[in-house]
Amino acid sequence: MYNILVIDDEESITRMISMALTKYGFNVETTTDSLEGIKKFDKSHFDLVITDILMPGLDGNAVVRHIRNSQKRFTPVIGVSGTPWLFEDSDFDAVLPKPSSIKTMVDTVKNITRSN
């Protein structure tokens, strides 16, 4: 079973993603705080991280940079944003606009977890 970490400052978004992915058999942990998300990532094993880009404090670009500079740098990361032009680099394995359909999210997660 795959463990997924979802980081988004909007609790309704984390809840929706968690419910959808749990329905498809994924273990999902969520947080609405990017610093807490980095701490969870460092302390646990996740097969995939889904992060919003525009968040207070550390943004999603800082989250993906942290992951890419860690010992777990090969962990796939999906960026999700209503402002996709804020993606600074190509460190993300996939980028989804906000809003995206649940089907698009689930299909993207399945494709990434199958290839790893």
C-alpha positions in Angstrom: 0.0 0.0 0.0 1.3 3.4 -0.9 1.7 6.2 1.7 0.9 9.7 0.4 1.5 13.0 2.1 -0.9 15.9 1.1 0.1 19.5 2.0 -2.4 22.2 1.3 -3.4 25.2 3.4 -7.0 24.7 2.5 -8.4 22.0 4.8 -11.3 21.3 2.4 -8.8 20.4 -0.3 -6.7 18.1 1.8 -9.9 16.4 3.0 -11.2 15.9 -0.5 -7.9 14.5 -1.8 -7.6 12.3 1.2 -11.1 10.8 0.8 -10.6 10.2 -2.9 -7.2 8.5 -2.6 -8.3 6.5 0.4 -11.2 5.1 -1.6 -8.6 3.8 -4.1 -6.6 2.1 -1.4 -3.9 4.6 -0.7 -2.8 5.6 2.9 -3.0 9.3 3.1 -1.7 11.8 5.7 -2.5 15.5 5.4 -1.4 18.8 6.8 -2.5 22.4 6.2 1.0 23.7 7.2 4.0 23.3 4.9 6.6 23.3 7.7 4.6 20.6 9.5 4.5 18.7 6.1 8.3 18.9 5.8 8.6 17.6 9.4 6.2 14.7 8.6 8.2 13.9 5.4 11.5 13.8 7.3 10.1 11.5 10.1 8.1 9.0 8.0 8.2 7.2 4.7 6.0 8.5 1.9 5.9 7.1 -1.6 4.5 10.3 -3.0 3.9 13.9 -1.9 1.2 16.2 -3.2 1.7 19.9 -2.4 0.0 23.1 -3.1 2.2 25.9 -4.3 0.8 29.1 -2.9 0.7 28.7 0.9 1.6 31.0 3.8 5.1 30.5 5.2 7.0 28.0 3.0 5.5 27.6 -0.4 5.3 24.4 -2.5 8.5 25.3 -4.3 10.3 25.3 -0.9 8.7 21.9 -0.1 9.9 20.3 -3.3 13.4 21.8 -2.9 13.6 20.4 0.6 12.6 16.9 -0.7 15.1 17.1 -3.6 17.9 18.0 -1.2 17.0 15.2 1.3 18.2 11.6 1.4 14.7 10.8 0.0 15.2 13.0 -3.0 13.7 10.5 -5.4 10.2 10.7 -3.8 7.8 11.8 -6.5 6.1 15.1 -5.9 2.9 16.4 -7.5 2.4 20.2 -7.4 -1.2 21.5 -7.4 -2.0 25.2 -7.8 -4.5 27.7 -9.0 -1.4 29.6 -10.1 0.6 27.1 -12.1 2.8 29.9 -13.5 4.4 30.0 -10.0 6.2 26.7 -10.5 9.8 27.8 -10.4 11.4 24.7 -11.8 10.9 21.2 -13.1 11.6 19.5 -9.8 7.9 18.4 -9.7 7.1 15.0 -11.3 3.7 16.3 -12.3 1.8 19.6 -12.1 -2.0 19.8 -11.8 -4.0 23.0 -12.1 -6.5 23.8 -9.3 -9.2 22.9 -9.7 -8.6 19.5 -11.2 -11.1 16.7 -11.3 -10.8 13.9 -8.8 -10.4 11.5 -11.7 -7.4 13.5 -13.0 -5.8 13.5 -9.5 -6.4 9.8 -9.0 -5.1 8.9 -12.5 -2.0 11.0 -12.0 -1.3 9.4 -8.6 -1.8 5.9 -10.1 0.5 6.6 -13.0 3.3 7.9 -10.8 3.0 5.1 -8.2 3.0 2.4 -10.9 6.2 3.7 -12.4 8.0 3.7 -9.1 
